[in-house]
């Protein structure tokens, strides 16, 4: 952490930042160390390390924000950056400052418990990480002669942040994330088919005690092999059962974004002005929870210094609340919800999700599947795209099967799942008791990526469009 | 240091200073080591307006370094967001440490000079620095006002942003490569909301140029607005076999996906549907694709690639026949074809082969209206969704969400959404039935005409 950033210097920098009439000034310090190892094509191709350290200074005046950032951590570098942020807020503003300037309040350090890390990844030898990737490759290849390619990746990130603002906030966090991913390609009569398994959690190298690398590789290989037997996905409208875990991405994309207060304000949300209304099936309770220990989207504090917390967004189908960052909360006279996040010190924070999930219901997955005569079972959902204003979405099905007479039958090749988020919420007919979090994700919004988690139990949607190739 | 516009901070670094930082590390190479160092320095400004007011503005300087070390065929890499001497030296040790754990490959290595002379292209426009910030704010305000007043059904503008950049890049290596460039860019983008009764739609428009004065705001407004309001009331179409009509932007998207499979790394790893097909007719004779970073008209133009070699014109498909692939020095050595000067990289990442400035040659079929008039049952595509998940660059399978207008008997008909189109990249090349003569230079750096792709499955209502 930057020990040079004393309270005296911080107060001085914030005072400079407020000189053009801002109401609130903030210093965001970040120090990120990353390392990754890639295996591809039978070889450990490269190891990469990176270091990124800098400060972003933000000034808020009502709806207006001035921002500047620097990698120059000297006292003069910080002062000069504060002046640039203050000048940015003044640009194009009519008239001169009237009334007294805001002043900097004495800092009150926030007590923060960072996520627990048992084995700091940087203390583990690179040879061990290389060996884990080797094991993954050998295991995946050993599943079948048909596995012709294996790629595997290990990545670790340690991100230390400090948030200081002119209203007396002073909070530090130390965030560690570790990820392991295996991709395999199987070759057969239907061409090349791919399979993936990725695990990532907010923890240290103990991730690889929690998950067996060989087991991850087996799953990745078997997914590719299964698809060699797959038939083309059908085209048209079907009853769809979404399996536990990865289906959470659908609710993140197609519903969660519409519950972000900045999008709501700009009416770029299908949920604007609907708090208190029944927006979903009564079976639906949708939650965003930054305080979920070890999950990929966990944070002790958000990037504005507010604690991660559990926020119920939709309860029994009724829209309860949106997610909030500092600017939107100030404008509404309420407290932020711990959802102010940014990709790095080079970016402005905005409302972002953390871990977003649909709570478990009471049905067993077996009875949900048995209730479908002719439909599609989506075991794993891949990446997707959504129009947040309308809620229209498209997601890739990376593992799917037909359901015929209440039974899961033939595997399907990749296809797309198309629908509308708000509509799907009303069409959820059953929710399983088998909740799981899905694989780690990176959420993109306005060009910024942040780590997020999501999850669902098994659930049944009465009607979704499958964009397959079978006529 | 000057304080022009009152909001600059930090000390700027020019190409020569960057080159000397890079050279200082290269000079530390041991006898069994190859070292390549890339450095960059950029001054960025970005701003947003909302409802006639400045919403936020960012000003900053960004520095970066990427160090590649090769020892005994093993490669290590390290990067940092700072050019401070202690950080720079730490990156050299990190990269050396990383190289120890990689596995040897005889083809791995930095680029060797190949005698190709770089073309001189001036990518720098002083106006990015000299245009007052108030004028830049005004560009965004004009864009917002233009969009709002263009059509009564436009109810909001979610994001209106302006951004510009002045950047310098330098690369030095133990192979004797010394390359440096400087470039400016400016861009605007807008996200539009439209409503009609209970129907809502969104749309997007953007433009890019080397200087703010070259941004075509009118064109951004026209496209963003028409593509949004024309989708109002979109419904799910019936499942059918259709022809797709693609304007130059969409042609660029689809052909860009195909060009993405023609890269050396995909070919040597067997991850392209076009492996082993050089010399074959993979497309209709109407199609010619070239990667040409030497074309000064393209915003993707550059005199050097990401390993410091001169860029050159690389034919990919000529009159339907596959000519070859883009290579960097590694895939060039491994495949025996040599680098085509096609390494792409950010300073913070390792180079890999890629397309810089794709050019799709124009045909003789007229403009977009002419192409629409020639289609019996088709879709004029406005947006493709889910390209990341829906296109398999290994198998060529293609299945993505689509929004647009139906075409019936040569006439535009109802808007459609909540549907997908599917085919394969291989079939789409062969099924391209018309190529327009309306060649357009796009802000992405690609130049493309309008095209028609036949025999595509449109999946909607059963």
Interface residues (C-beta under 8 A of the other chain):
Chain A: X37 X40 X41 X43 X44 X45 X46 X47 X48 X49 X50 X51 X52 X53 X54 X63 X64 X65 X66 X67 X68 X69 X70 X71 X72 X77 X80 X81 X83 X84 X85 X87 X88 X89 X91 X92 X93 X126 X127 X130 X148 X149 X185 X191 X192 X193 X194 X233 X235 X236 X237 X263 X266 X267 X268 X270 X346 X348 X382 X383 X384 X385 X387 X388 X389 X390 X392 X393 X394 X395 X396 X398 X413 X414 X415 X416 X418 X419 X420 X446 X465 X466 X467 X468 X469 X471
Chain B: X5 X6 X7 X8 X9 X10 X50 X53 X54 X55 X56 X57 X58 X59 X60 X61 X62 X63 X75 X76 X77 X78 X79 X80 X81 X82 X84 X87 X90 X91 X94 X95 X97 X98 X99 X100 X101 X102 X103 X105 X133 X134 X137 X155 X156 X158 X159 X191 X193 X200 X201 X202 X236 X239 X268 X269 X270 X271 X348 X349 X350 X385 X386 X387 X388 X389 X390 X392 X394 X395 X397 X399 X400 X401 X417 X418 X419 X420 X421 X422 X457 X459 X460 X461 X462
